[in-house]
Amino acid sequence: MGKTTNMAMKLNRKLVWVVLLISLELHPVPTHGVINDSYYSPSVHSQQYVHNLLNGTNTMHTEVQVTKNTELEPDVMETTKQWSKSSTNEAYLIRSSVLFGLTKVANQSNVNDLCHVQLKHIQRSILDKQPWAMKVLDASGSKPAGFIFGNNFWLGSPEACRGIQRPVGITLSKNMKRVMNYGIITDKAPFDMDYRVIYLSHSSPWQVEIKLMSEQIIHIGLCLPTSCDSEEIKHLTSDYVEHGMSADNEIYEIRPEVVYMKDLKLRNSFYQRTSFKIVIASIIATCAFIFCAQQLREREREAMPAKKLADDSTSGLAPAEWEFWRAFDAVLADPKKFTRFKDFVRCFDVLDNWEKIFTIRDNRADEIPVINGLRSVCAYWIMIFHVMWFMYFTVHNKTVLISYAEKLGYQYVSSAPLLVDVFFTISGFLQTYNFIRNAKQTEAIRNNDVVQNLKLFGKLLFHRYLRLGPLYLIVIGVVDLLFVYIRDVSIYNVHERFDETCAQHWWRNLLFIQNLFPITELCVNWSWSLACDMQFFVLATILLFVYTKRPKVAKTVVAVVLLATIAWSLVIGIKTKYEFSFDVVYETGSYIYISPFVRVLPYIVGAIAAWCLVEHKLQYNLSEAQERWLWNLSILVFFICLYSTFKRDFGYIISISLFVLGRFIFSVCICWMIVGSARGRGVWWSRLLESKGFQHLNRQSYAIYLLNPLVIAFFYGLTNGSTHADPFILFVITFGFAVIVYLASIVFSLCYELPYTNLSSQLLKRNGKLKSA
């Protein structure tokens, strides 16, 4: 058996060389190298044999006839011209087309036999200008314009490569004259072709290096025979670049090195990931709870006898299913059984939760309505920045995009990360405001011993986690799956590999401590602010417990922490030579941007403002004109802080000083708005922020903040062509993302946020109606 197999393999290799000789005989190169189809006309049998062998079959025909056309005698001068033209074309293709270059360096030692035959066939067919081969050449990438400003996407066309396998679905009238070769629509490749992308790192001095994520990765799209293994093509490309056959390499001193290759196919390991199982299980469980809540609602609404409802609702079901629903309905029918389970199920009632999301009512006297507007506006404002950030890995004019961000008119976008301080200021204010105003809770803390207060602190922390955790954790699972999917099927090299960081460091996110580690190790990197917020909540709660028993000690600690964070920010900024330029901001992100020791400043300012409002009532005597002037000054300073980074080349001492001072003043302005709204004061623009319509968006702000990077990365990651950064197009795209994110936030809120907020409220009522801070 083994000998027979070996003999068959040897025979197969011989047949490969036979077909090459036959093809040369059928399409000979004339004396001067001219490639001309008119010399010989192959028979149908020989063409079929070549087609079979190119596709890996050895079917022999009993007769191979070659008919020589002796009627045409080529002119010597014309032959010389054609040979010169063909030779020039071939030399040009070797230097300009990666695909053609690969066909030249391919041999039996670096690719398998079938791949070798098919690559050589592509090479000859391109020189012969066969329509299908021209489509292969056109579908494969070559260097486009814009390399200096960051265009590393030599992608070709995935759609054109797919069009080689089947005729293009387009109807053209034959009554109209066209100069095109109709074969480019109708002709198909004689063997299967695939579109793949190979990635090369480069170190060209002729490209602007911004130092944001992985910019110096060239993406080359190749339309190749399916028979060619990806590892073979990877090594083949290495041979091509090592021999320096590309003219672009010499001109731009690219010095490429092969990194890896994608076949753009989803691997089976996707379905084996733990995140996949968790996400699917959570979806099934959530759907089951929603269905049970609906059944419970129907039972309570109709108040029908258990037997009648069971008979009506189980008709048409299998016996096992009928028994299950009959038992389930019996549980629902008895008001004394499984009351806690029913209370839990009611948390998932879609109609109730829908009403909570969309209900708009008049603002109560004890509410601070401006917070609704601030949160809603800032959530979408940050989303605008995320559109630019999470599309960056697809942009082919990165330098132009960054230049837009440094223009005065676009500072509202590039400075949007500062708006995270709005959320920190609001969180610090509400944490202190609600805690101090809860008289029953503060009285209990004064009377409790240490153990009892530890239990109370644990309950507060648990409810905080219960409200934030479920939606956050499901987003982590979805992000992990999404980036695995993008890694396999997207044409892009994605720098932020959340599929790897989440698999390794998920436990950091579970504990809300991911911001204490380098920014390159973050899983779901935009969640750093949630980690900061949770850490600030823990610190503030401890200090508020201390304040209830020892006010002076708590005040001293707060003053020390406030001075410490200012000093820490200045020292770290000077040590890292912080500047406002994007490359430095990105490079120092672990030390400044996501550091809780730096970002705690607005939280403290918000907490101090709330303490002043509750404990000292913040009474001030100002005329209406003076108060209006201060309101307008606050919004003016707000925008001055946003636009303060317009000049990004200050020295690092001035930069870090402006950074700390600007954030402090910015937080004070936010506090003025909040305190003024709490006292019922305001001007026309603050009344807009207090509009009842913002109540709805405020309820969605948490989901909007978590979901928008996920949606943006998903849509951009699945595009087939690089993105051109253009202000008008970005405006339209951002509006589209705003709608999609809004709709997604409703779905995720209904399934993973409101049910657990309801559960938290139920548990608090059950434990003596303790108000959550």
C-alpha positions in Angstrom: 0.0 0.0 0.0 2.8 2.4 0.9 4.7 1.7 -2.2 1.6 2.3 -4.3 1.1 5.6 -2.6 4.7 6.7 -3.2 4.5 5.6 -6.8 1.3 7.6 -7.2 2.9 10.7 -5.7 5.9 10.4 -8.0 3.6 9.9 -11.0 1.7 13.0 -9.9 4.8 15.1 -9.8 5.8 13.9 -13.2 2.4 14.8 -14.5 2.8 18.3 -13.1 6.0 18.8 -15.1 4.4 17.2 -18.2 1.5 19.7 -18.1 4.0 22.5 -17.8 5.8 21.3 -20.8 2.5 20.8 -22.7 1.4 24.3 -21.7 4.7 25.7 -23.0 4.2 23.8 -26.2 0.6 25.1 -26.4 1.7 28.7 -25.6 5.3 28.8 -26.6 7.6 31.7 -26.1 8.9 32.7 -29.5 12.5 33.2 -30.3 12.5 36.7 -28.9 10.3 35.9 -25.9 7.0 37.0 -27.4 3.9 35.5 -25.8 1.3 35.2 -28.5 -1.8 33.0 -28.4 -2.1 32.9 -32.2 0.9 30.5 -32.7 -0.8 27.4 -31.5 -4.5 26.5 -30.9 -4.9 23.8 -28.2 -7.6 21.2 -28.5 -10.5 20.9 -26.2 -9.0 17.8 -24.6 -5.7 19.4 -23.8 -7.5 22.4 -22.3 -9.6 20.2 -20.1 -6.5 18.2 -19.0 -4.7 21.4 -18.0 -7.8 22.6 -16.1 -8.1 19.3 -14.2 -4.4 19.2 -13.3 -4.5 22.8 -12.1 -7.3 21.8 -9.7 -5.5 18.8 -8.4 -6.9 16.0 -10.5 -5.0 13.6 -12.8 -7.7 12.6 -15.3 -6.0 11.6 -18.5 -7.5 11.8 -22.0 -6.8 9.1 -24.4 -6.0 11.6 -27.1 -4.2 15.0 -27.0 -4.1 16.7 -30.3 -2.1 19.8 -31.0 -2.9 21.6 -34.2 -0.2 24.0 -35.4 -1.3 27.1 -37.2 1.1 27.5 -40.1 -0.8 30.2 -41.8 0.6 33.1 -39.7 4.2 34.1 -40.1 5.1 36.9 -37.6 7.0 39.9 -38.8 10.5 40.0 -37.2 10.3 43.7 -36.3 6.8 43.4 -34.8 7.9 40.3 -32.8 10.9 42.3 -31.4 8.6 45.1 -30.3 6.1 42.7 -28.6 9.0 40.9 -26.9 10.4 44.2 -25.6 6.9 45.3 -24.4 6.3 41.9 -22.6 9.7 42.0 -21.0 9.1 45.5 -19.8 5.7 44.6 -18.4 7.1 41.6 -16.5 10.0 43.6 -15.0 7.5 46.3 -14.0 5.1 43.8 -12.4 7.9 42.1 -10.4 8.9 45.5 -8.9 5.4 46.9 -8.3 3.1 43.9 -7.6 3.6 41.8 -4.5 1.3 39.1 -6.0 3.3 38.9 -9.2 6.5 38.9 -7.3 5.4 35.9 -5.3 4.6 34.0 -8.4 8.2 34.7 -9.5 9.9 33.5 -6.3 7.6 30.4 -5.9 9.3 27.1 -6.6 8.7 23.5 -5.5 11.0 23.9 -2.5 8.9 26.7 -0.8 5.3 25.8 -1.7 3.4 22.5 -2.4 3.2 21.2 -5.9 -0.4 22.2 -6.7 0.2 25.7 -5.3 3.3 26.0 -7.4 1.5 25.0 -10.6 -1.3 27.4 -10.0 0.9 30.3 -9.1 2.9 29.8 -12.3 -0.3 29.6 -14.2 -1.4 32.9 -12.8 1.9 34.4 -13.8 1.7 33.3 -17.4 -2.0 34.3 -17.6 -1.2 37.8 -16.4 1.4 38.2 -19.0 -1.1 36.8 -21.6 -3.6 39.3 -20.2 -6.3 36.7 -19.6 -9.3 38.4 -18.1 -9.6 36.3 -15.0 -5.9 36.7 -14.3 -6.1 40.5 -14.7 -8.9 40.4 -12.1 -6.5 38.5 -9.8 -3.8 41.1 -10.3 -6.3 43.9 -9.8 -7.8 42.4 -6.6 -4.4 42.1 -5.0 -2.9 45.1 -3.2 -0.1 47.4 -4.2 1.2 50.6 -2.7 -1.4 53.4 -2.8 -0.8 57.1 -2.5 -0.4 58.7 1.0 2.3 56.5 2.5 4.1 59.5 4.1 0.9 60.5 6.0 0.2 57.0 7.2 -1.5 55.0 4.5 -0.3 51.5 5.2 -3.4 49.8 3.7 -2.4 48.1 0.5 -5.6 46.1 0.5 -6.7 45.6 -3.0 -10.3 44.5 -3.1 -11.9 41.5 -1.3 -15.0 41.9 -3.4 -13.0 41.7 -6.6 -11.3 38.5 -5.4 -14.7 36.9 -4.7 -15.8 38.1 -8.2 -13.1 35.9 -9.7 -14.9 32.8 -8.4 -18.3 33.7 -9.9 -19.6 36.0 -12.6 -20.4 39.5 -11.5 -24.2 39.9 -11.0 -24.6 42.9 -13.4 -26.8 43.2 -16.5 -25.4 45.2 -19.4 -27.1 45.8 -22.7 -25.4 44.3 -25.7 -26.8 47.0 -27.9 -24.4 49.6 -26.5 -20.8 49.7 -27.6 -18.2 49.3 -25.0 -14.4 49.3 -25.1 -14.1 46.9 -22.2 -13.2 43.2 -22.4 -16.4 41.3 -21.5 -14.3 38.6 -20.0 -13.7 40.7 -16.9 -17.4 40.1 -16.0 -17.9 36.6 -17.3 -14.6 34.7 -16.9 -13.8 32.7 -13.8 -10.6 31.4 -12.4 -9.8 27.8 -13.4 -9.2 27.0 -9.7 -10.4 28.2 -6.3 -9.1 31.5 -5.0 -9.1 33.2 -1.6 -8.5 36.7 -0.3 -5.9 36.9 2.5 -4.0 39.7 4.2 -0.4 39.6 5.2 1.1 42.1 7.7 4.5 43.6 7.5 6.2 45.9 10.0 8.4 48.6 8.5 10.9 51.2 9.7 10.7 53.7 6.9 12.1 57.2 7.7 9.6 58.5 5.0 6.4 58.1 7.1 5.2 60.4 9.9 5.5 58.4 13.1 2.9 59.6 15.6 3.5 57.0 18.2 -0.2 56.1 18.8 -0.8 52.4 18.8 0.6 50.2 16.1 0.9 52.5 13.1 3.9 51.0 11.2 2.1 47.8 10.1 1.6 47.5 6.3 -1.6 45.5 5.3 -1.2 43.8 2.0 -4.3 42.1 0.5 -3.6 39.1 -1.8 -5.9 37.1 -4.0 -4.3 33.6 -4.0 -5.1 30.0 -4.9 -6.9 28.2 -2.1 -4.3 25.4 -2.4 -1.6 27.6 -1.1 -1.2 27.3 2.7 -1.0 30.5 4.7 2.4 29.5 6.2 3.8 28.9 2.8 2.7 32.3 1.6 4.1 33.9 4.7 7.6 32.3 4.0 7.2 33.1 0.3 6.6 36.8 1.2 9.7 36.7 3.4 11.7 35.5 0.5 10.3 38.2 -1.7 11.1 41.1 0.7 14.5 39.7 1.6 15.5 39.7 -2.1 14.5 43.4 -2.3 12.4 42.9 -5.4 10.0 45.7 -4.6 10.7 49.2 -6.0 8.8 50.8 -3.2 11.2 49.3 -0.7 14.1 51.0 -2.3 12.4 54.4 -2.9 10.9 54.7 0.6 13.4 52.6 2.5 10.5 50.6 3.9 12.7 47.6 5.1 9.7 45.4 5.7 9.5 42.3 7.9 6.7 39.8 7.8 4.7 39.6 11.0 1.8 37.3 10.4 -0.9 36.4 7.9 -4.7 36.1 8.1 -7.0 33.9 6.0 -10.0 35.9 7.3 -11.8 32.8 8.5 -13.3 32.3 11.9 -11.6 29.6 13.9 -13.4 26.9 15.8 -11.7 28.0 19.0 -14.2 31.0 19.0 -16.9 28.6 20.1 -14.7 27.1 22.8 -14.0 30.3 24.7 -15.2 30.6 28.2 -16.6 34.0 27.4 -18.8 32.5 24.6 -20.3 30.0 27.1 -20.9 32.7 29.7 -22.5 35.1 27.3 -24.8 32.4 25.8 -25.7 31.2 29.3 -26.5 34.7 30.5 -28.7 35.4 27.4 -30.6 32.1 28.0 -31.0 32.8 31.7 -32.1 36.4 31.1 -34.6 35.4 28.5 -36.0 32.7 30.8 -36.4 35.3 33.7 -38.1 37.7 31.3 -40.5 35.0 30.2 -41.2 34.0 33.8 -41.9 37.7 34.6 -44.3 37.9 31.8 -46.1 34.8 32.9 -46.3 36.1 36.4 -47.7 39.4 35.2 -50.4 37.5 33.2 -51.3 35.4 36.2 -51.6 38.4 38.5 -53.6 40.3 35.8 -56.1 37.7 35.0 -56.3 36.1 38.4 -57.6 32.9 36.8 -57.8 29.5 38.5 -54.7 27.6 38.2 -56.2 24.6 36.4 -58.0 26.7 33.8 -54.9 28.7 32.9 -52.9 25.5 32.8 -55.4 23.9 30.4 -55.4 27.0 28.2 -51.7 27.7 28.1 -50.4 24.1 27.6 -52.5 23.1 24.7 -50.5 21.7 21.8 -47.4 21.0 24.0 -45.6 17.7 24.5 -46.5 15.8 27.7 -43.2 16.8 29.4 -43.5 20.4 28.5 -47.2 20.4 29.6 -46.2 19.0 33.0 -43.5 21.6 33.4 -45.7 24.6 32.7 -48.5 23.1 34.8 -46.1 22.9 37.8 -44.7 26.3 37.1 -48.2 27.8 36.9 -49.1 26.2 40.2 -46.1 27.9 41.8 -47.3 31.3 40.4 -50.8 30.7 41.5 -50.1 30.2 45.2 -49.4 33.7 46.7 -47.7 32.1 49.8 -45.1 30.0 47.9 -41.7 31.1 46.6 -42.4 34.8 47.3 -38.7 35.7 47.1 -38.3 34.0 43.8 -41.4 35.8 42.5 -39.9 39.1 43.7 -36.7 38.3 41.9 -38.5 37.4 38.7 -40.5 40.6 38.8 -37.2 42.5 38.5 -37.1 41.3 34.9 -40.5 42.5 33.9 -39.9 44.2 30.6 -43.1 46.3 30.6 -42.3 47.7 34.1 -38.7 48.4 33.1 -39.6 49.9 29.8 -41.9 52.3 31.7 -39.1 53.2 34.1 -36.8 54.0 31.2 -39.2 56.2 29.3 -41.2 57.8 32.1 -40.8 61.6 32.2 -42.2 63.5 35.1 -41.9 66.9 36.8 -38.7 67.4 38.7 -39.1 67.1 42.5 -38.0 69.8 44.9 -35.3 67.6 46.4 -33.8 66.7 43.1 -30.9 68.3 41.2 -32.2 68.3 37.6 -29.1 69.8 36.0 -27.3 66.5 36.6 -29.6 64.8 34.1 -28.5 67.2 31.4 -24.8 67.2 32.3 -24.6 63.4 32.3 -26.6 63.0 29.1 -24.6 65.6 27.1 -21.2 64.4 28.3 -22.0 60.7 27.6 -22.7 61.6 23.9 -19.9 64.1 23.8 -17.4 61.4 24.9 -18.8 59.1 22.3 -17.8 61.6 19.6 -14.2 61.3 20.8 -14.5 57.5 20.9 -15.6 57.5 17.2 -12.2 59.1 16.3 -10.3 57.0 18.8 -11.7 53.6 17.9 -11.6 54.2 14.2 -8.0 55.1 14.3 -6.8 51.6 13.4 -8.7 51.8 10.1 -7.6 55.4 9.1 -5.3 55.8 6.2 -4.6 59.5 6.7 -3.7 59.4 10.4 -1.5 62.5 10.2 -4.4 64.5 8.8 -6.7 63.2 11.5 -4.3 64.3 14.2 -3.9 67.6 12.5 -7.7 68.1 12.6 -7.6 67.3 16.4 -5.1 70.1 17.0 -7.1 72.8 15.2 -9.1 75.2 17.3 -12.4 74.3 15.7 -12.0 70.6 16.7 -10.8 71.1 20.3 -14.3 70.2 21.5 -13.6 66.7 20.2 -9.9 66.2 21.1 -10.4 67.6 24.6 -13.5 65.4 25.3 -11.6 63.1 27.7 -11.6 66.0 30.1 -15.4 65.5 30.4 -14.8 62.3 32.4 -14.1 64.7 35.2 -17.8 65.8 35.0 -18.8 62.3 36.0 -16.3 62.2 38.8 -17.4 65.5 40.1 -21.1 64.5 40.0 -20.3 61.1 41.7 -18.3 62.8 44.5 -21.1 65.3 45.0 -24.0 62.8 45.1 -22.1 60.3 47.3 -21.6 62.9 50.0 -24.9 64.7 49.4 -27.0 61.5 49.8 -25.0 60.1 52.7 -25.1 63.2 54.9 -28.8 63.9 54.2 -29.8 60.3 55.2 -30.4 61.1 58.9 -31.5 57.5 59.8 -28.3 56.1 58.4 -26.0 58.5 60.0 -27.7 58.1 63.4 -27.3 54.3 63.0 -23.6 54.7 62.3 -23.1 56.9 65.4 -24.7 54.2 67.6 -23.1 51.2 65.9 -19.9 49.5 67.0 -17.1 48.7 64.6 -18.5 45.3 63.6 -21.9 46.6 62.9 -20.5 49.5 60.8 -18.3 47.0 58.9 -21.5 45.1 58.0 -23.2 48.3 57.0 -20.2 49.2 54.8 -20.3 45.8 53.2 -24.0 46.2 52.4 -23.4 49.6 50.8 -20.5 48.2 48.7 -22.5 45.1 47.7 -25.4 47.3 46.4 -23.0 49.5 44.5 -21.5 46.4 42.9 -25.0 44.9 42.2 -26.0 48.1 40.4 -22.9 48.5 38.3 -21.6 45.0 37.9 -24.0 42.9 35.7 -24.0 45.2 32.7 -20.3 45.8 33.1 -19.5 42.1 33.2 -21.6 41.2 30.2 -20.0 43.9 28.2 -16.6 42.5 29.1 -17.7 39.1 27.8 -19.1 40.6 24.6 -15.9 42.6 24.0 -13.8 39.5 24.4 -15.9 37.6 21.8 -16.0 40.6 19.5 -12.3 41.1 19.4 -11.7 37.4 18.9 -14.0 37.7 15.9 -12.3 40.8 14.6 -8.9 39.2 15.1 -9.9 36.3 12.8 -12.1 37.9 10.1 -11.2 41.6 10.0 -8.7 42.8 7.4 -7.1 45.1 10.0 -4.3 44.6 12.4 -6.0 45.7 15.7 -3.5 47.1 18.3 -5.8 46.8 21.3 -6.1 43.0 21.7 -8.8 42.8 24.3 -9.3 39.1 23.5 -5.8 38.5 25.0 -5.9 41.0 27.8 -9.4 40.0 29.0 -8.4 36.3 28.9 -5.4 37.0 31.1 -6.6 39.9 33.3 -10.4 39.6 33.6 -10.1 39.2 37.4 -8.8 42.8 37.6 -12.0 44.1 36.0 -14.0 41.9 38.3 -12.4 43.6 41.3 -12.5 47.1 39.7 -8.7 47.5 40.0 -7.6 47.4 36.3 -6.5 51.0 36.3 -3.8 50.2 38.8 -1.9 48.3 36.1 -0.2 49.5 32.8 -2.6 50.8 30.2 -1.4 48.2 27.7 -2.7 45.4 30.0 -6.3 46.9 30.3 -9.2 44.7 29.4 -11.9 47.0 28.0 -9.6 50.0 28.3 -12.4 52.6 28.4 -13.6 51.0 31.7 -10.7 52.6 33.7 -13.1 55.3 34.8 -15.4 52.8 36.3 -12.6 51.3 38.3 -11.7 54.9 39.5 -15.3 55.6 40.4 -15.6 52.4 42.5 -12.3 53.0 44.3 -13.4 56.6 45.0 -16.7 55.3 46.3 -14.9 53.0 48.7 -12.6 55.7 49.9 -15.4 58.3 50.3 -17.7 55.9 52.1 -14.9 55.1 54.6 -14.3 58.8 55.2 -18.0 59.5 55.6 -18.2 56.8 58.2 -15.3 58.4 60.0 -16.9 61.9 59.5 -20.0 60.7 61.2 -18.1 59.7 64.3 -15.0 61.9 64.1 -15.7 65.0 61.9 -12.3 66.7 62.5 -10.3 63.6 61.6 -12.3 63.2 58.4 -11.8 66.8 57.4 -8.1 66.6 58.1 -7.8 63.5 56.0 -9.7 65.1 53.1 -7.5 68.2 53.2 -4.3 66.0 53.2 -5.6 63.8 50.3 -6.5 67.0 48.3 -3.0 68.4 48.7 -1.4 65.0 48.1 -3.2 64.5 44.8 -2.1 68.0 43.6 1.5 67.3 44.6 1.5 63.8 43.2 0.2 65.1 39.8 2.9 67.8 39.6 5.7 65.4 40.6 4.6 62.7 38.1 4.1 65.3 35.4 7.6 66.7 35.8 9.1 63.3 36.1 7.5 62.0 32.9 7.9 65.4 31.1 4.2 65.6 30.5 3.0 67.7 27.5 -0.3 68.1 25.8 0.9 66.5 22.5 -1.0 63.3 21.7 2.0 61.1 21.7 3.1 62.1 25.2 -0.5 61.9 26.6 -0.7 58.4 25.2 2.7 57.4 26.5 2.1 58.7 30.0 -1.4 57.3 30.2 -0.6 54.7 32.9 0.9 57.4 35.2 -1.5 60.3 34.6 -4.6 59.6 32.5 -5.9 56.5 34.3 -4.2 56.9 37.6 -6.7 57.1 40.5 -4.1 59.2 42.5 -4.3 61.9 39.8 -8.0 61.6 38.8 -9.4 61.8 42.3 -9.1 65.6 42.3 -12.6 66.4 40.8 -14.2 63.7 43.0 -12.9 65.5 46.1 -14.0 68.9 44.8 -17.5 67.5 44.3 -17.6 66.0 47.7 -16.5 69.2 49.4 -19.2 71.2 47.5 -21.9 68.7 48.7 -20.6 69.0 52.2 -20.7 72.8 52.1 -24.3 72.7 50.6 -25.7 70.3 53.2 -23.8 71.3 56.3 -23.5 75.1 55.7 -26.4 75.6 53.3 -24.1 77.8 51.1 -26.2 80.9 51.5 -24.9 83.8 49.6 -26.5 87.2 48.9 -26.1 88.2 45.3 -28.2 90.3 43.0 -29.9 88.7 40.1 -27.4 90.4 37.7 -24.4 89.2 39.7 -25.7 85.7 39.9 -26.4 85.6 36.2 -22.9 86.9 35.5 -21.4 84.1 37.6 -23.5 81.5 35.8 -22.3 82.7 32.4 -18.7 82.9 33.8 -18.9 79.3 34.8 -19.9 78.1 31.3 -17.2 80.4 29.8 -14.5 78.9 32.1 -15.9 75.4 31.2 -15.1 76.0 27.5 -11.8 77.8 28.2 -10.7 74.6 30.1 -11.7 72.5 27.1 -9.8 74.7 24.7 -6.8 75.2 26.9 -4.9 72.4 25.2 -5.1 74.2 21.8 -1.4 75.0 22.1 0.3 71.6 22.7 4.0 72.5 22.7 4.3 74.1 26.1 7.2 73.0 28.2 6.4 70.1 30.6 6.4 72.3 33.7 3.8 74.7 32.2 1.8 71.8 30.8 1.4 69.9 34.0 0.7 73.1 35.9 -2.1 74.0 33.5 -3.3 70.4 33.6 -3.7 70.4 37.4 -5.1 74.0 37.7 -7.4 73.6 34.7 -9.0 70.4 36.1 -9.5 72.0 39.5 -11.2 75.1 38.0 -13.2 72.9 35.7 -14.5 70.9 38.7 -15.4 74.1 40.6 -17.4 75.3 37.6 -19.4 72.0 37.5 -20.0 72.3 41.3 -21.4 75.8 40.8 -23.9 74.4 38.3 -24.9 71.6 40.5 -25.2 73.7 43.7 -27.1 76.4 41.8 -29.6 73.9 40.4 -30.0 72.3 43.9 -31.0 75.8 45.2 -33.4 76.3 42.3 -31.3 79.0 40.6 -30.1 79.1 37.0 -30.1 80.9 33.6 -31.4 80.0 30.2 -28.8 77.4 29.3 -28.9 75.7 32.7 -32.7 75.5 32.2 -32.1 73.6 29.0 -29.9 71.1 30.9 -32.7 70.7 33.4 -35.2 69.8 30.7 -37.4 66.8 31.5 -36.3 65.1 28.3 -32.8 64.5 29.8 -34.4 62.3 32.5 -34.6 59.5 29.9 -31.1 60.0 28.5 -29.6 60.2 32.0 -31.0 56.7 32.8 -29.2 55.4 29.6 -25.9 57.3 30.2 -24.2 54.3 31.9 -25.1 51.9 29.1 -24.2 54.5 26.5 -20.8 55.0 28.0 -20.1 51.3 28.2 -21.5 50.3 24.8 -20.3 53.0 22.4 -16.7 51.9 22.0 -18.0 48.3 21.5 -20.4 49.4 18.7 -17.8 51.6 17.0 -15.0 49.0 17.0 -17.4 46.4 15.7 -18.6 48.3 12.7 -15.2 49.7 11.7 -13.5 46.3 12.3 -15.8 44.6 9.7 -15.3 47.2 6.9 -13.5 46.1 3.7 -11.6 49.3 3.0 -9.6 51.8 5.0 -11.2 54.9 6.4 -10.6 58.5 5.1 -10.8 61.0 8.0 -13.0 63.8 6.7 -14.8 66.2 9.0 -18.2 66.1 7.2 -18.2 62.3 6.8 -17.2 62.0 10.5 -20.2 64.1 11.5 -22.6 61.9 9.5 -21.1 58.7 10.9 -21.1 60.0 14.4 -24.8 60.7 14.1 -25.4 57.2 12.9 -23.4 55.7 15.8 -25.4 57.9 18.3 -28.7 56.3 17.1 -27.3 52.7 17.1 -25.7 53.1 20.5 -28.9 54.6 21.9 -31.0 51.6 20.7 -28.4 49.1 22.0 -28.4 50.9 25.4 -32.1 50.3 25.7 -31.8 46.6 25.1 -28.8 46.2 27.4 -30.5 48.3 30.1 -33.7 46.2 30.0 -31.8 43.0 30.2 -28.7 43.7 32.4 -29.0 47.0 34.2 -32.6 47.7 35.4 -33.3 44.1 36.7 -30.4 44.3 39.1 -31.2 47.9 40.1 -34.7 46.7 40.9 -33.2 43.8 42.9 -30.9 46.1 44.8 -33.9 48.3 45.7 -35.9 45.2 46.9 -33.0 44.1 49.1 -32.7 47.6 50.6 -36.4 47.7 51.4 -36.2 44.3 52.9 -33.3 45.4 55.2 -35.0 48.3 56.9 -35.4 50.6 53.9 -31.7 51.7 54.0 -30.9 54.3 51.4 -28.0 53.6 49.2 -25.4 56.2 49.0 
